[in-house]
Amino acid sequence: MNHITVDADGRAWISGTTFPVLIVVMDHVAHGLSPEEVYLEHYEEIPLAAIYAALAYYYDNKDAMDAEIRRERNDFEAAHQATGQSAFVRRMRTEGRLP
């Protein structure tokens, strides 16, 4: 059974789901979770074999996947900087409730 599907944009997905391989990889790499922990803590609806397949895909395509992770992180940081703090956070900081 093929657990990984690559779309027209080159993005890898767990076959038959809406879960990108990148998300599984980030839980494993960034948070140091084992495949079993990734499965039990986040994705019990995905077969454990698919979690292993996602990680195998990552290690087979490590350079490209690491570049994608960097792009995702940069896009997130840019969006966060562009939006700034919410009115709620500003008010809480003004009132001394947040550092």
N, C-alpha and C positions, 0 to 999 in steps of 0.2 A: 504494500500500500504506500502511495506517495503522500506524505504528510505535509509537504510544502508546495505551494503554488506561487509562481512569480507572475505579477501582472505586467501589462504593457509598458508601465513606467519603470519596471525593473524592481519593484518593491515585493518582498517576499511575505507571504501570508501562511498561516496555518490553514491547510486545505479544508474547505467546507465551513470556515468560520469568518468572523470579522476581526480576528486577532492578528496584527502584524508580528512577524518574527522579531522585529526590533524591540517590541515591548517585553517579550519573554527574555530576550538577550539582556536588556537593561536590568531586569530584576535579578538575573543571574550574575552579570558582571558588576554592575554598580552597587548592588546590595549584598553581593557575596552569597546569594541563595543557591543551594544545591538544586538539581532538577526536581527532586522530590519535594523540596520546600516550595519551589515555584509552583508546582502542581497543587500541593495541599493548601497553600496560603492564598493562591490567586486564581487558579485556572482548573478547578476540579472537573469542569465540563469538557475540558480538552483531554484526550487520552495522554497518559504519561509518555507513551512512545512518540507522540507529536512534540512534546516538550524536548525530548532528546533529539528529535529530528531538527527542531528549530536551532538547538545549540550546535548540532553538527553542521548545519547550514552556515551558521555564524563562523565557526572555526574554518570551514572551507572557503569562506568569503570574507575573512576578517578585515582586511584593509578597506574594502568597499563598505562593509557594515560599520566599521569604526568611523569612516568619513561621514556616513549617514547619521550616526549618533552625534557627531560634532555639529553637523548642519542643523539637526533637530534642536540641540541645546542652544546654538547661536540664534536660531529663529525664535525660540522661547524667550531667551534673554532680551532680544530686540523688541519683541512684543511687550514684554514686561516693562522695559524702559519707556516705550512709547506711551503706555497707558498710565504710568506713574502709580501713585498710591490712590486707593479708593477714598472717597469722601469719609467713609467710616473710619478707615485707618488714620487719616489725617486728624479727624476729630478725637480719636482715642489718644493719639500722640499729644495733641494740644492739651487735652485734659489730664495728661500724665499717666494714663492707664496702660500705655505701651511705651517701650523704650524708644 
